[in-house]
Amino acid sequence: MSLSIALQAALSGLRANQVGIVLVSRNVSNATTEGYTRKTVTQTPLLVGGQGAGVELGQVTRQVSDQLQRQVREGLSDAASLGTIDDFLGRLELSFGKPGDNTSIGNAVSKLADSFRTLANSPESITAQNEVIARAQELVTTFNSLGDSVQALRNEAERGIDDSVATVNALLKDIEKLNTQIVTAHSAGQSTADLEDQQDRKLNELSKQLGINYYRRDNGEITITTES
């Protein structure tokens, strides 16, 4: 082995160790960073004239499970959807009132039924007649209040849909920009690991807004469709 090859092997080993130390430092310092994935770099033997001349470094890549990521995003989508439904149904239930509450619809209907029974026993009673009228008006007021509550929830849901659409559009634009950067880096033979981490975070946020399907092309670009 010539001296130049020996020096080249030593230098390549130093560079490989330096890159490895940098990656380990990044992995440790970002261990609790949301959306960060562990990075590694491949090393292959470098041969010159059939002789070993050190190591050759590959691209920095991510250590992730695509299947687990998909399951996480499905879970984020389901949790966000069920959380919204639970919130609205919970508030709608409060508008109906709990059984036995003086302000509940059931209580208003029960009072009107009682007043009719009293009137049936004493149809000539002015007091009983007035009681039926009062309980009927009370029930109408309760229904009107419920209608107002339902309409308020509907308006809130429509505003939420508008906000969600705006959020989805903004996220899709960000993902499109990252797609462009990833394709460019991929074409230049550069690592796209950090860009893919950023894209993953955007996909997670997008999953909270709607159910999605996606796949990554050979050039690194990601394509997204809705579940439907």
Secondary structure, 3 states (H helix, E strand, C coil): CCHHHHHHHHHHHHHHHHHHHHHHHHHHHCCCCCCCCCEEEEEEEEEECCEEEEEEEEEEEECCCHHHHHHHHHHHHHHHHHHHHHHHHHHHHHHHCCCCCCCCHHHHHHHHHHHHHHHHHCCCCHHHHHHHHHHHHHHHHHHHHHHHHHHHHHHHHHHHHHHHHHHHHHHHHHHHHHHHHHHHHHHCCCCCHHHHHHHHHHHHHHHCCCCEEEEECCCCCEEEEECC
